């Protein structure tokens, strides 16, 4: 009868508010630069896209059910999981593996992968809650949690590679919110 909650009027303001908050944090810490603001913009757009595609649709009326009730959760790994879904989930979380280490002071495999797994778990819990309480259009799936985490870990592996290549390491440092992790090497010509 009522249809679904429209996505854009919810997600766009949330993304804009997130961007404003992130820029305010950078400004308060006196760390605001164009590259860091670019990270804030990328993170805001990314977060909006993830919310739009994982939490929505949310239906305002319960769809008519012809069959038995199916719980909005899948806790059985691999069974019935499509390869296309696995690849999509890996690819969707790959950018997060590049963004998270730019935000944390001392990124490590444990810190970055744990953060990504926590974000993925939060999404799956949101899907479970919206499916149960607000007629959401998704189910929580342990396979999504696994593939999202793998995608984030692959993104972090790419970040580590880019951070170790001299040509790109300086560029990576420009985008870090907590400054470069390495100390500048002394130029032998100036000593």
N, C-alpha and C positions, 0 to 999 in steps of 0.2 A: 504494500500500500504506500509506504513512504519512500522506498528505494534505499539508496546507500548514502552514507555521509560523503559529501564531495571532498576529494583529496586536496586539490590545490588551495582552497581557502583555509585549510588547516596546516598543510605542510609548508607553504611559502612563508607565512608569518613566523612559523617556528624556526625555519632556516634563517630568516632575517634576524630574529631575536638572538639566535645562537651566534651569528656573525658579530652582532653588536656587542654581546657579552665577551666573546673572545678578543675582539679588538680592544675593548675596555680593559681587559686583564693585561694585555700586552702594553697598553698605554700606561696603566698604573705601575707596572714593573719597569717602565722606561725601556721597553724592548721592542717597541713598534717600529717596524721597517716594512718596506714594500714586500720583500720576500715572505716575511712572517705573516703579514696581512693576507698574502696570497694563500698561505697554508690555512689560515682561518676561513677564507672564502671556500677553498676546496673542501675543507672538513664540513662546513655548513651545507654546501650543496650535496656532498656525499651523504651526510646524515639525513637530509630531506629526502633524497632518493631512496635510501634504505627504508626509512619509515613509510614512504609512499608505497613501496613494493612489498613490504613484509607485514605491516599492520593493517593496511587497507586492502580490500574493501571491508568496511564495517556497515552492516545493514541495519536500518532503523526498524525493520520488522523481521520477524523470524520467518525464514523460508518454509514453505509447506514441506513436510516430510512424508514421503511415500514408503520409506523402508525403515529398518531398525535404526536406533540411535547409534551413532559412531562417535566414540570419544575423540576430542580434538587433540590427540597426542599419539605419536608413534615412537615407542621406545625399543622397537626391534631393529637392530642395525642391519643394513644392506637389503633385507627382504623387501621387494617391491619398489626399490629406489631406482629411479631412472638415471642412466649415465649423463643425460643432458642436464638434469637437475644438479648432479654432482659437479659438473664442469661449470655451470652457471654460478653455483654457490662459491666455488673456489675463486672464480674470476671476480665476483662481486666483492669478496673480502681481500683480494690482493692489494688494492689501493690502501686499505686500512693498515696493512703491514708496512707500507711506506710512510703513512701519516703518523702513526703512534710514536715511532722513534724520534720523529721531529719534535714531539711535544714533551716527552719525558726527559728528565735531567740526565740520567745515565741508563740508556737503553741496554737491555741484555735480552738474550733469548727468553729467559724465564719471565722477565717483566713484560715484554712485548706480547709473547704468546698467551700469557695469563690474562692480560688486558683484553686481547682479542677474543679469547674464549669467554671471558666475562661478558663482553658486549654481545656476542652471539647468544649466550645463555639468556641475557636480558631480552633479546629479540624473541627467542623461542618462548619465554615466559609470557611476554606481551601477547604473542599469538595465542597461547593457551588461554589467557584471561579474556582476550577479546572474543575468541571463539565461544567461550562458555558464558560470558556475561553480555556481550554486545553483538552477537551473531556475526563475528568476524569471519572473513573468507579464507583463513589459513589454519593449518594445524601445526602444533609444535612437533618437531621431528628431530630425533637424535642424530639422524644422518646429516641434516642441515648443520647442526652444531659441529659435527666432526669436519665436514667439508669447508665450512666457514673458517674454522680454526686452521685447517691445512692451507687455505688460500691466504690467510693472514701471515702464516709462517713463511710461505713462499714470497710474499711481498716483503717481509723483513729480510729474507735471504737476498733479495734483489737490492734492498737498502744497504745491507752490509757490503755487498759487492760494489755498489756505487760509492760508498764511503771509503773504500780501500783503493779505488783507482785515483791516482793523483789528479787527473784532469777533472774529475767530477767531485772529488772530496771537498774542494773549496766551495763549490756551488752548494753542496749539501749543507755545509756549515752556515752559509748565508740564510738558509731556511730553518735552521734549528732555533727553537724557542729559548733554549738555555745556553746558547753560544757554542762555540766549537769545543769538542771534547779533547782535542789534541793541543799541545802547546806548539806554537810556531817554531819551526827549526831555524837555527841561526844560519845566516848567509855567510859562507866562508870568505867571501870577498870583502865583507865589512869588518872582519876581525883582524 
